[in-house]
Amino acid sequence: MNPSVAHAASIAVRTVRRDARARKDRPAEARTSVHAVLIGPPGAGKGTQAARLAKALGVPAISTGDMLRRAVQSGSPLGLAIRAVMERGELIADAMMTDIVAARLQETDAHAGFVLDGFPRTVEQAHALEALVAGRGDLIAVELAVPEHAIVRRLSQRRVCSQCGLNAEPAHAVALCPCGGALQQRADDNETTIRERLRTYERATRPLVDFYRQRRVLHAVDGTQSPDLVTAQIARAIDSVFEHAGR
Ligand code: AMP
């Protein structure tokens, strides 16, 4: 491990340890809460990083894409309508997404914080999220930056577990996930839909970078680095928020 990676990783460990201490020693209403949102184009690594951070911090990773895919799998009329929108590379309506996330954030496991992957995706959703977390603690936004040519390559090779949602690296792709689920290509990971999803990202989601920058809660991380280094840098950003708040 090179020195900068080792340093960043040690900070990540410090964050996790301190957070665990905070949970144990403080009264419920004063506990440290991490409310993190990951922003980035499809394939930037949001799902992988959200799962790692959530595990380290003891909060749930909430992926709106996974929630929608479960709705699609149910085969209901609503699920079929959602599938059509996802396969076109477009976005589900803000009001519906906000309702889905509001309900999820009410669940007990999200009371101590969360890492959101895929929400907000529009400025309107970001306003709605602000209202949902008002009074609950600091919000931190992390932008995972990855150039378009790398995205198209990553997504067209990616395989995802049909059961647990794990992303498999193409080089390691085998037929089965460790959980036993089948590794498959997502229906929207074809080149035409990928290009449309990237256009949607530029138009609807990239404005969130300025939105959160203006609120001084944005941290940009180079998403082309190794997953370990990206995790360490996000953990360091989260750490800096807590140090700044004097916790
Ligand atoms: P993801 O798994 O995050 O790449 O999401 C897959 C697809 O689900 C997106 O391309 C959208 O069609 C839809 N989706 C996920 N999250 C949202 C959201 N917050 N707002 C609108 N559509 C969403």
Boltz pocket constraint, residues with backbone or C-beta under 6 A from the ligand:
constraints:
  - pocket:
      binder: B
      contacts: [[A, 42], [A, 64], [A, 65], [A, 66], [A, 68], [A, 85], [A, 86], [A, 89], [A, 90], [A, 91], [A, 92], [A, 93], [A, 97], [A, 117], [A, 118], [A, 119], [A, 120], [A, 121], [A, 125], [A, 188], [A, 197]]
      max_distance: 6.0
